Amino acid sequence: MYLIPIIAGAVLGLALYIYILADDERWLLVSIVSHLLLFLRVSAGSGENPPIGITEIIFSAIFFPGLLLWFAKRLYAHEIFVKGWEDIILIAFLVYALLGIFVSASQGFSLEKGIREFLLFVPLLLIFPVRKEAEKKNGRALMIWALLLMSAAVGLVIITRYRLDLLAAKYLWQVVENRQGKEESLYMSSIIILFAFVVGNRYSKTILLPLLALEMLALAITFSRGYWITTALGLLGLLFFLKGQARRRMMRLTAVGVLFAAVVDVVVLPQILGSFLTGLAERLTSISTNALTLHSRLVESEAVLQKVSLSPVIGYGLGSLFSYFDVITHLDIRTWYIHNGYLFLLFKFGIVGFVLFISMYMKRVVTLARLWRGTSFTDKNPFVSAILLISLMMLFISVTSPQFYDRGSLLILSITWGIGDSLLSKKIS
C-alpha cells in the first residue's frame, strides 16, 4: 500500500512535465521562473562550482529538453528562425565555444568543468523562442513579469537570510561579511525596468513600488559598489532619455522609491538598521579596502594577460584554469574565475571568440538603439530605453564583474534582446 502514493506522485509529476513541455509559451515561462532554483542554490553558499544537486536536475529536466524540442519543431516545420547576422554570429560563437571544451581537455583540464562552463552560455539560445513568443498577444508582458517575479522571489529569500545572519552578528565587520553578493545583475536590471514601468504608467504603482523597494534592498545587501554605481548610471541614463512630464515623474518616483525602501528597511531590519546603514557607508567609503581590492584585481589581470599572450588567437578553451598570487589572502590561487569579463573572453576563446561574442553583442545594442530612435514615447519608449540601458550597463560593469558568463546576466540579455527583436520586426512589418 505504501507504494500507491509514490506511484500516484510519479504519475502526476509526469503528467505535469508533459503539460509544461506541450506548449512553447508555457515551457518558456516555467523555464524563466525555474532559474530561481539555480540562483538560490548558489546564493545559499554552495560555492562557485557546487556539485550537481536536485535543483540542477529539476531545472535541467525542464530547460534543456524543452529547448531542444522547440528547435526540433522549427526544423520539422522548415521554419526559418535565424533572422539576421547577429543570430548567425551567436550560433558561430556557441559552436566555437563548444569546440573549445576539447581544446581545454587536450591540455589536461577537466572535461566536466568545460561542459559546465559551456552550459552557462546556452541560455543565449532563448533569444529565438523569446522572439517568437513575444509576437503573441501579451507574450512580451508575460515574459518580463516572469523575469521580474523570479528576481523578486530570489531577492526576498536573500533578504530574509541576511536578516537572520545580521541578527546573530556581534561585530560591525560581520554586517559586510554576511553580504549576499549574488545575482546583482538581476536586481540592477529589475530596478531599471520597474522605473521604466512606473514612468510609463504601464502598471499599477501599488504593485510596482513594493517590488521596486524589494529589489533596491536586495541590491543594497549585496554590498557591491560596482553594481550600486552602475544601477545609478542606468537610472541617470533613463532620466536623460525621458522628456518633459515623464522626466519629472521619474524624479518624484526616485524620491518616493528611496523613502519607500527606507520604510521597508525599518520593517525588515528594525533592531539592526543602524548597523546596516553603518555597514553600507563603510563599504562605500573604505578607501584602504578599495585600494587593496584594486591591487588584487590588477595582479589577477596581469596573470591572465600573461596566459593570453601565449595563446592569443584561440585561447585555452572552456574548463581551463590559471594561477596567480592573491595579495589579500597571501595564497597562490588556481581558478577559472576572472573578474574582468573581457579578459575572460580573451583567456577562454582568444581573439577569435572575443571578436565573435563582442560583435554579436554590439550588433544587438545597435538593434536596440535603432528601435529606441524609431519608437515614440507613447509606444513603450520607457521600456525600450530600459532594455537598451541594461545592455549598455552590462558592457560597463563587465570591466570589474563577469557579466559575459554570468547566468543571470545572460538570461536577462537573452530575454530583453528577444523582446527587442520582436518589437523591431513589428515596427518594420
C-alpha positions, -999 to 999 in steps of 0.1 A, spaced: 0 0 0 29 24 7 38 23 -30 5 38 -40 13 74 -30 47 71 -47 32 58 -79 5 84 -78 30 112 -73 52 99 -101 22 98 -125 11 133 -115 47 146 -119 50 130 -153 16 145 -164 27 179 -152 60 176 -170 43 167 -203 18 195 -198 47 220 -194 66 208 -225 35 205 -246 31 243 -251 60 265 -261 49 296 -242 41 276 -211 76 259 -212 93 293 -217 76 309 -188 83 279 -165 120 279 -177 124 316 -168 109 312 -134 127 279 -127 161 297 -129 154 307 -93 163 271 -83 198 277 -96 201 313 -82 190 303 -47 213 273 -46 243 295 -55 231 322 -31 229 296 -3 267 295 -4 273 263 -22 304 277 -38 311 289 -74 311 253 -87 289 232 -64 283 195 -71 252 187 -91 222 185 -69 184 180 -71 178 216 -81 201 214 -111 185 181 -121 149 196 -119 160 227 -138 178 207 -165 149 184 -170 127 214 -178 150 237 -196 172 216 -220 146 191 -233 122 220 -238 148 240 -257 157 210 -279 120 203 -286 115 240 -296 142 238 -322 131 204 -334 96 217 -340 110 247 -360 133 224 -381 105 199 -387 82 227 -399 110 241 -421 106 274 -403 134 299 -405 143 311 -371 176 328 -379 167 364 -387 200 383 -392 237 384 -388 236 386 -351 219 352 -349 245 337 -373 273 351 -352 257 338 -320 254 303 -334 290 305 -346 302 316 -312 284 288 -294 299 262 -318 333 277 -313 329 277 -275 318 240 -277 349 231 -297 370 250 -271 360 224 -245 381 198 -263 410 222 -267 409 226 -229 406 189 -223 436 182 -246 457 204 -223 447 183 -192 419 204 -179 386 189 -167 362 180 -195 333 181 -170 343 216 -159 344 227 -196 309 213 -202 295 231 -171 311 264 -182 296 259 -217 261 254 -202 263 289 -188 261 302 -224 233 280 -235 206 305 -222 216 328 -250 196 304 -273 165 316 -255 166 346 -278 150 325 -305 119 312 -286 115 346 -267 114 364 -300 88 340 -314 66 340 -283 69 378 -278 50 383 -311 19 368 -295 -7 389 -276 6 396 -241 37 375 -248 62 402 -240 44 412 -208 43 376 -196 80 370 -201 91 403 -185 68 397 -155 81 361 -152 116 376 -150 106 403 -125 88 379 -102 116 354 -103 141 382 -94 118 394 -66 115 358 -52 153 355 -52 156 389 -35 130 381 -9 148 349 1 183 365 4 169 395 23 153 370 48 186 351 50 206 383 55 183 395 83 188 362 102 226 365 98 226 401 109 205 394 140 233 370 150 261 394 142 281 407 172 307 429 153 304 456 127 326 437 102 300 409 102 275 433 87 295 434 55 310 399 58 274 384 57 266 402 25 246 384 -1 268 391 -32 250 370 -58 227 378 -87 233 416 -86 226 418 -123 190 406 -117 183 433 -92 200 460 -112 180 451 -144 148 448 -125 152 482 -109 157 498 -143 127 480 -158 105 488 -129 114 525 -130 105 524 -167 72 508 -160 62 533 -134 73 563 -155 54 549 -185 22 543 -164 22 507 -176 10 490 -144 -4 499 -110 20 516 -87 5 495 -58 23 465 -74 54 483 -88 65 503 -58 68 474 -33 86 454 -59 110 483 -66 117 487 -28 124 450 -25 148 450 -54 166 481 -41 170 465 -7 182 432 -23 208 452 -43 219 471 -12 227 440 8 250 427 -19 273 455 -8 286 456 -43 298 491 -50 302 484 -88 266 475 -91 254 504 -70 272 528 -93 261 510 -125 225 510 -114 227 547 -106 242 553 -140 214 533 -157 188 553 -139 205 586 -149 206 573 -185 168 566 -182 163 601 -169 183 615 -198 162 596 -223 129 608 -209 113 641 -217 90 667 -200 64 652 -177 79 617 -178 113 631 -165 96 650 -137 76 618 -129 108 598 -126 124 624 -103 94 622 -80 95 584 -82 131 584 -72 123 603 -40 93 581 -33 112 550 -40 140 559 -16 115 567 11 96 535 5 128 515 6 137 532 39 103 522 53 109 486 42 143 487 58 128 498 91 102 470 89 126 442 78 156 453 98 142 470 129 167 462 155 198 463 133 190 492 109 217 514 124 244 487 120 232 480 84 234 517 74 268 520 90 280 489 71 267 505 38 286 537 45 318 519 54 316 497 23 312 527 1 339 549 17 366 523 27 395 537 7 421 513 21 399 483 12 393 497 -23 430 501 -29 438 466 -18 409 452 -39 421 471 -69 457 458 -64 444 423 -62 424 427 -95 454 442 -112 475 412 -102 448 389 -114 445 407 -147 483 407 -152 484 369 -147 456 364 -172 472 387 -198 504 367 -195 485 335 -203 467 352 -232 500 363 -247 510 326 -250 478 317 -269 462 349 -282 443 335 -312 423 306 -300 427 309 -262 426 280 -238 390 268 -241 362 264 -215 374 244 -185 409 259 -184 424 274 -153 451 299 -144 471 307 -113 481 339 -95 492 351 -61 463 367 -42 476 398 -23 446 397 0 448 361 13 486 358 5 479 324 -12 485 310 -46 451 308 -63 443 284 -91 409 293 -106 387 297 -137 371 329 -123 381 362 -138 366 394 -126 371 412 -159 346 398 -184 366 410 -214 397 392 -201 376 361 -195 366 361 -232 403 365 -243 416 338 -220 389 312 -228 383 320 -265 412 340 -278 409 368 -303 386 347 -325 360 341 -298 363 376 -284 355 391 -317 326 368 -323 310 375 -289 316 413 -288 305 417 -325 272 398 -317 267 419 -285 273 452 -303 250 442 -331 223 437 -305 230 470 -290 227 487 -324 194 469 -330 180 483 -297 193 517 -305 175 517 -338 144 506 -321 147 533 -295 152 560 -321 122 549 -341 98 545 -311 76 573 -299 72 578 -261 36 566 -262 47 533 -278 67 517 -250 95 541 -252 105 540 -214 107 502 -216 128 503 -248 151 528 -232 154 504 -202 164 473 -221 189 494 -242 204 508 -210 206 473 -194 228 461 -224 250 492 -221 253 489 -183 263 452 -187 292 464 -210 303 489 -184 302 466 -153 319 438 -172 352 456 -166 350 446 -130 324 418 -130 320 388 -152 286 396 -169 296 378 -201 295 344 -184 271 352 -155 240 330 -157 216 358 -145 231 384 -169 229 361 -199 193 352 -191 184 389 -188 201 397 -221 185 368 -240 150 379 -229 155 416 -235 172 410 -268 145 386 -280 118 411 -270 137 439 -287 138 419 -319 101 412 -318 93 449 -313 116 459 -342 101 433 -365 66 445 -355 75 481 -365 91 471 -398 61 450 -407 
